[in-house]
Amino acid sequence: MNTTHVLIAYSIYLPIALLLTYYVSRTLFKNSLIYMMDIFKKREEIALATNTLFETGFYLLNLGYALLILRIDTEIITAQELIEVLSKKIGGFAIYLGIMLFLNLYLFFRGKRKAATPPQLTVTE
């Protein structure tokens, strides 16, 4: 296996994966604070803390996955093969990030809906 091409692939893949993760995370969590404030009834301290915890978990999951799929098993000989391997790896990671984005949005909307639901009264005998 040509290690030079693999090292080139790693040096292209890693910065792109890191930047994509950073961009998606910043966009998601900058805009999700509004939902957190609504979910936690304008209690800013708990909304900020929860948003930060979600953001930290998002970074850990996505950066961990980006590193987990780093391995390149395909022999890369030509520039075309390098581009094809990178497009598959970066494209797969972008799809994964999109799924994670929508999963987080689902959790935010679910929390918003739960916060809007009045508490159920229970009858005890």
QUIHUCOR-V655598 format. One record per backbone hydrogen bond with DSSP energy under -0.5 kcal/mol. NH is the residue of the N-H (numbers start at 1). CO is the residue of the C=O. E is the energy in kcal/mol with one decimal. If there is no record, write none. Layout:
NH;CO;E / NH;CO;E
//
This chain:
3;1;-1.0 / 6;2;-1.5 / 7;3;-2.7 / 8;4;-2.1 / 9;5;-2.5 / 10;6;-2.6 / 11;7;-2.5 / 12;8;-1.2 / 13;9;-3.1 / 14;10;-2.5 / 16;12;-1.4 / 17;13;-2.9 / 18;14;-2.6 / 19;15;-2.7 / 20;16;-2.7 / 21;17;-2.2 / 22;18;-2.5 / 23;19;-2.9 / 24;20;-2.6 / 25;21;-2.4 / 26;22;-2.8 / 27;23;-2.3 / 28;24;-2.7 / 29;25;-2.8 / 30;26;-1.9 / 31;27;-1.5 / 32;28;-1.6 / 33;29;-0.5 / 34;31;-0.6 / 36;32;-2.3 / 37;33;-2.5 / 38;34;-1.7 / 39;35;-3.0 / 40;36;-2.6 / 41;38;-1.4 / 42;37;-3.8 / 43;40;-1.6 / 44;42;-1.4 / 47;43;-2.1 / 48;44;-2.9 / 49;45;-2.1 / 50;46;-2.4 / 51;47;-2.4 / 52;48;-2.4 / 53;49;-2.2 / 54;50;-2.6 / 55;51;-2.4 / 56;52;-2.6 / 57;53;-2.4 / 58;54;-2.4 / 59;55;-2.5 / 60;56;-2.6 / 61;57;-2.7 / 62;58;-2.4 / 63;59;-2.9 / 64;60;-1.9 / 65;61;-2.1 / 66;62;-2.4 / 67;63;-2.2 / 68;64;-2.1 / 69;65;-2.1 / 70;67;-1.2 / 73;71;-0.6 / 77;75;-0.6 / 82;78;-1.8 / 83;79;-2.4 / 84;80;-2.4 / 85;81;-2.6 / 86;82;-2.4 / 87;83;-2.6 / 88;84;-2.0 / 89;85;-2.4 / 90;86;-3.2 / 91;87;-2.2 / 92;88;-2.3 / 93;89;-2.0 / 94;90;-2.5 / 95;91;-2.2 / 96;92;-2.2 / 97;93;-2.7 / 98;94;-2.3 / 99;95;-2.2 / 100;96;-2.5 / 101;97;-2.4 / 102;98;-2.3 / 103;99;-2.2 / 104;100;-2.3 / 105;101;-2.4 / 106;102;-2.4 / 107;103;-2.1 / 108;104;-2.4 / 109;105;-2.8 / 110;106;-2.6 / 111;107;-2.3 / 112;108;-2.4 / 113;109;-2.4 / 114;110;-2.4 / 115;111;-2.3 / 116;112;-1.4 / 117;113;-1.0 / 124;122;-0.6
//
